[in-house]
Amino acid sequence: MIASLFSILSILFLTSCEQFGNIPSGEYKLSLAKSKNYDLNQDKFVNEEIGVIEKMKEEGSFWKKPLKNLKNNWFFSSNETNPKVFLPEKKNLINEDFKKSLNNIKFVWLGHSSLMISINNKIILTDPVFSPSASPFSWFIKRYQKPVYALDELPHVDYILISHDHYDHLDINTIKYFIDKNTKFIAPLGISSHLLKWGVPNNNIIELDWWDKIIIEDLHFICTPAQHFSGRKGFIDSQKTLWSSWVIRSNKKSIFFSGDSGYSDHYQNIGKKFGPFDIVFMDSGQYNERWRAAHNMPNEVIKGFEDLKGKYLVPIGWGMFTLAMHDWYDPPVEIERRAKNKNIDLLIPMIGESVDLKSKPKLYNWWKKLIN
């Protein structure tokens, strides 16, 4: 009786907490179910490789092989999963010059998967998370350090690009800041259920399915596949909204933003359709052999980059939050080693550092000084 009451109260809490957003319902849900990526029998969105995430959850469970996985969890890991000191930052003056990007690309890495990109004289924020933690609870998955720029220090943001609804990619407080800033939100199917609940005007939301495209002021935004999953309530109501990668193109330049993804042939398909890319922002952190269906392993980052026919590789998905048990510095170390072997042009700027592809600065391996 007590257990049942606790379960009911827990569900009520989960479904009423504003942080959890809303899942699609009613006529809106019926419209989403028409997507080729929606499985009516399972009542959820699915990956191109059917069952890959379900298989990952089953075979990657801690309890499947508890002795083998004993050191690979939050309580027994001996890795340096969080940096011992603040990561170095380079806070450039972000002014009108940053926005001047006709026939060019400029960007600032803000940590994890948050980027400020300037292309064709427009400013795009990807998966912006400015809150103290990447979870519904302030004490869990805390960021390593404060944002290098406060929200009110940013230039006018024309577009916010969302890959999926996990907390380290979709942050309620950041979203609310931009409600009245004349900013367009571009997201995969279903995300508007969260955005509308949090107060974003419907006319500022654009939703796309995989392979759909919208052209706004000479910028092409193309929603492309990723191999991942979605949901803000753990295993409750998961995969009710779509997840994606994104292609951004101007007349002269092209960008690939992976969001979160495991390796699959979608990289090759995107490369064939839209490559080559001037720059590839690639999921390169929070990986684990048990989770490889949902996050690239280091060798898969390189393979995916080659599939996409990229010119410059920027590893993202690391450097601000700890969700996996590898050393916090593993992504740059492992990606740099593999990139050198393949003669790949790798860009790993400091947090906050402005990079101009037209006059690429000489970046140095800043993380090496922080490794014992």
C-alpha positions in Angstrom: 0.0 0.0 0.0 2.8 2.4 1.0 4.8 1.5 -2.1 1.8 2.0 -4.3 1.1 5.4 -2.8 4.8 6.4 -3.2 4.6 5.4 -6.9 1.5 7.4 -7.4 3.0 10.5 -5.7 6.2 10.1 -7.7 4.3 10.0 -11.0 2.2 13.0 -10.0 5.3 14.9 -9.2 7.0 14.0 -12.4 4.0 14.9 -14.5 3.4 18.2 -12.8 6.9 19.6 -12.5 7.5 22.4 -15.0 11.0 21.2 -15.7 9.7 18.1 -17.4 7.8 20.1 -20.0 4.9 18.5 -21.8 4.7 15.4 -24.0 2.6 15.8 -27.2 -1.1 15.0 -26.9 -4.4 15.2 -28.7 -4.5 16.3 -32.4 -0.9 17.4 -32.2 0.2 13.9 -31.2 -1.8 12.4 -34.0 -0.1 14.7 -36.5 3.3 13.6 -35.2 2.3 10.0 -35.5 2.2 10.4 -39.3 6.0 10.8 -39.4 7.8 7.9 -41.0 10.0 7.9 -37.9 7.1 7.2 -35.6 6.2 3.6 -34.7 2.4 3.4 -34.1 2.7 0.0 -32.4 5.3 1.2 -29.9 3.6 4.7 -29.8 7.0 6.5 -30.0 9.7 7.8 -32.3 12.3 5.3 -33.3 15.8 5.2 -34.9 16.5 4.1 -38.4 18.0 1.0 -37.0 15.0 -0.4 -35.2 15.5 -1.6 -31.7 19.0 -0.3 -31.3 18.3 1.8 -28.2 16.2 -0.9 -26.6 19.0 -3.4 -27.1 21.5 -0.9 -25.6 19.4 -0.5 -22.5 19.0 -4.2 -22.1 22.6 -5.3 -22.8 24.2 -2.2 -21.2 22.3 -2.5 -17.9 24.6 -2.4 -14.9 22.7 -5.5 -13.5 23.4 -7.5 -16.7 27.0 -7.8 -15.6 27.4 -6.1 -12.2 30.9 -7.4 -11.4 32.3 -6.3 -14.8 30.6 -3.0 -14.5 31.4 -2.3 -10.9 34.1 0.3 -11.5 32.1 1.9 -14.4 29.5 3.8 -12.4 29.0 6.9 -10.3 30.0 5.4 -7.0 33.2 3.3 -7.8 34.9 5.0 -10.7 38.6 5.9 -10.1 38.7 8.2 -13.1 39.1 12.0 -12.9 35.5 12.6 -14.2 35.5 16.3 -13.1 38.4 18.7 -13.6 40.2 19.7 -10.4 40.4 23.3 -11.4 38.3 25.6 -13.6 38.9 25.1 -17.3 40.7 28.0 -19.0 38.6 30.5 -20.8 39.2 33.2 -23.4 36.5 35.7 -23.2 36.6 37.6 -26.5 34.7 40.8 -27.0 31.6 39.6 -28.9 30.4 42.6 -30.8 29.1 43.5 -34.3 32.3 42.3 -35.9 31.4 38.7 -34.8 28.1 39.0 -36.6 29.8 40.0 -39.9 30.1 36.5 -41.5 29.0 36.8 -45.1 30.6 33.9 -46.9 32.3 32.9 -43.7 31.7 31.0 -40.4 32.7 32.2 -36.9 31.9 30.3 -33.7 32.4 30.3 -30.0 32.3 27.0 -28.0 30.5 27.6 -24.7 31.1 24.1 -23.4 29.3 20.8 -24.0 27.1 21.1 -27.1 26.4 24.8 -26.7 27.8 26.9 -29.5 27.3 30.4 -30.7 27.7 30.4 -34.5 27.8 33.3 -36.9 27.0 32.5 -40.5 25.7 34.7 -43.3 25.5 37.6 -40.8 23.1 35.7 -38.5 23.7 34.4 -35.0 22.7 30.8 -34.1 22.8 29.2 -30.6 22.9 25.4 -30.5 21.5 23.5 -27.5 22.2 26.4 -25.1 22.4 25.4 -21.5 23.2 28.3 -19.1 21.7 26.9 -15.9 23.9 25.6 -13.0 23.0 22.0 -13.7 21.9 19.8 -16.6 19.0 18.1 -14.7 15.7 19.0 -13.0 17.6 19.2 -9.7 20.2 21.9 -9.0 22.5 19.4 -7.1 22.7 16.9 -9.9 25.0 17.0 -13.0 26.3 20.4 -12.0 28.3 22.4 -14.5 32.1 22.7 -14.0 32.0 26.5 -13.9 29.8 29.5 -14.6 28.9 30.3 -18.2 31.8 32.3 -19.8 29.2 34.8 -21.0 26.0 35.7 -19.2 22.9 35.6 -21.3 22.6 39.4 -21.3 26.2 39.6 -22.6 25.3 37.8 -25.8 24.6 39.6 -29.1 21.1 39.3 -30.5 20.4 35.7 -31.2 18.5 35.1 -34.4 17.9 31.3 -34.1 18.1 28.7 -31.4 18.7 25.3 -32.8 17.7 22.3 -30.6 18.8 18.7 -31.2 16.6 16.9 -28.6 15.0 17.4 -25.2 17.5 15.9 -22.8 18.5 18.4 -20.0 22.0 18.9 -21.2 20.6 20.1 -24.5 17.3 21.7 -23.7 17.3 24.0 -20.7 14.1 25.6 -19.4 15.7 28.7 -17.9 17.7 29.5 -21.0 14.6 29.0 -23.2 12.6 31.4 -21.0 15.2 34.1 -21.3 14.6 34.2 -25.1 10.8 34.2 -25.0 10.6 38.0 -25.7 13.9 38.4 -27.6 12.5 38.0 -31.1 14.4 34.7 -31.5 13.2 31.8 -33.7 13.4 28.3 -32.2 14.1 25.5 -34.7 13.7 22.0 -33.4 12.8 18.4 -34.4 9.2 17.1 -34.1 7.5 17.3 -30.7 9.8 19.8 -29.0 7.2 22.5 -29.3 5.2 20.7 -26.6 7.9 21.7 -24.2 8.5 25.2 -25.6 4.8 26.2 -25.6 4.4 25.1 -22.0 7.4 27.3 -21.1 5.9 30.3 -22.8 7.5 30.5 -26.3 5.1 32.0 -28.8 3.9 29.5 -31.3 4.8 31.7 -34.2 8.5 31.7 -33.1 8.7 27.8 -33.3 9.6 25.8 -36.4 9.5 22.0 -36.2 10.9 19.7 -38.8 11.1 15.9 -39.4 14.2 14.2 -40.6 15.2 15.3 -44.1 12.8 18.3 -44.0 14.2 21.7 -44.9 13.3 25.3 -44.3 14.9 28.4 -45.9 15.0 31.6 -43.8 16.7 34.7 -45.2 19.0 32.6 -47.4 20.0 30.2 -44.6 19.0 26.5 -45.1 18.2 24.5 -42.0 17.9 20.8 -42.7 16.8 18.4 -40.0 18.8 15.2 -40.4 18.9 11.9 -38.6 20.8 11.0 -35.4 20.9 7.7 -33.5 19.8 8.6 -30.0 16.6 8.9 -27.9 14.6 11.5 -26.0 12.7 12.1 -22.8 12.8 14.2 -19.7 11.4 11.7 -17.2 13.8 8.9 -17.3 12.0 5.8 -18.7 8.6 7.4 -18.4 7.2 8.8 -21.6 10.5 8.3 -23.4 10.9 8.9 -27.2 7.7 10.9 -27.5 9.7 13.7 -29.2 12.1 13.4 -32.1 15.9 13.8 -31.9 18.1 15.0 -34.7 21.3 16.3 -36.2 21.3 19.5 -38.2 22.7 20.8 -41.5 23.1 24.6 -41.8 23.9 26.0 -45.2 24.4 29.5 -46.7 25.2 30.1 -50.4 28.9 29.6 -49.8 29.3 27.7 -46.5 28.0 24.5 -44.8 27.9 23.3 -41.2 27.0 19.9 -39.6 25.9 19.8 -36.0 25.5 16.3 -34.7 23.6 16.8 -31.5 24.0 13.5 -29.6 24.4 10.4 -31.7 25.9 7.0 -31.9 27.6 5.9 -35.1 25.5 4.6 -37.9 25.2 4.9 -41.6 23.3 8.2 -41.2 26.6 10.0 -41.3 27.4 8.6 -44.7 23.9 9.3 -46.0 24.1 12.9 -44.8 27.6 13.3 -46.3 26.4 12.0 -49.7 23.3 14.3 -49.7 24.8 17.5 -48.3 28.6 17.2 -48.0 31.3 18.3 -48.0 31.0 20.4 -44.9 33.2 23.4 -44.0 33.0 22.4 -40.3 31.6 19.5 -38.4 30.6 19.9 -34.7 30.6 16.2 -33.6 29.4 14.4 -30.5 32.6 13.3 -28.9 31.9 13.0 -25.2 29.8 11.1 -22.6 30.7 7.8 -24.3 30.8 4.3 -22.9 31.1 0.9 -24.6 27.7 0.0 -23.0 26.1 3.2 -24.5 27.8 3.3 -27.9 24.5 3.1 -29.7 23.7 6.6 -28.4 27.1 8.3 -28.3 30.1 8.1 -30.7 33.2 6.4 -29.4 36.4 8.2 -30.2 37.3 6.1 -33.3 33.7 6.6 -34.5 34.0 10.3 -34.3 36.8 10.1 -36.9 34.9 7.6 -39.0 31.7 9.7 -38.9 33.7 12.9 -39.8 35.2 11.1 -42.8 31.7 9.9 -43.8 30.5 13.5 -43.7 33.4 14.8 -45.8 34.2 17.5 -43.3 37.1 20.0 -43.6 37.4 21.0 -39.9 36.4 18.9 -36.9 35.3 20.4 -33.6 34.6 17.8 -30.8 31.6 18.8 -28.7 29.5 17.1 -26.0 32.3 17.4 -23.3 34.0 20.1 -21.1 31.1 21.2 -18.9 29.0 18.3 -17.5 29.9 14.8 -16.4 27.4 12.1 -17.5 29.9 9.3 -18.4 32.7 7.8 -16.4 35.6 8.5 -18.6 38.2 11.1 -17.5 36.9 14.5 -18.3 39.9 15.1 -20.7 39.6 11.8 -22.6 37.7 13.4 -25.5 40.4 15.9 -26.6 43.2 13.5 -25.9 41.6 10.6 -27.8 40.3 12.6 -30.7 43.6 14.6 -31.2 45.6 11.4 -31.3 43.3 9.8 -33.9 43.0 13.1 -35.9 46.8 13.3 -36.2 47.0 9.8 -37.7 44.4 10.8 -40.3 45.8 14.4 -41.0 42.4 15.8 -40.0 42.2 19.6 -39.2 41.1 19.6 -35.6 39.8 22.7 -33.8 39.5 22.6 -30.0 39.3 26.2 -28.8 39.1 27.2 -25.2 35.7 27.9 -23.8 34.6 31.4 -24.9 37.3 31.7 -27.6 36.1 33.1 -30.9 37.2 31.2 -34.0 37.1 32.7 -37.5 37.4 30.1 -40.2 38.6 32.8 -42.7 41.7 33.6 -40.5 41.9 30.5 -38.3 44.0 31.2 -35.2 46.7 28.8 -34.1 45.1 27.0 -31.2 47.1 25.2 -28.6 46.5 22.0 -26.6 45.3 23.9 -23.5 43.9 20.7 -21.8 47.4 19.1 -21.5 48.5 21.4 -18.8 45.6 20.2 -16.6 46.4 16.5 -16.9 48.4 15.1 -14.0 
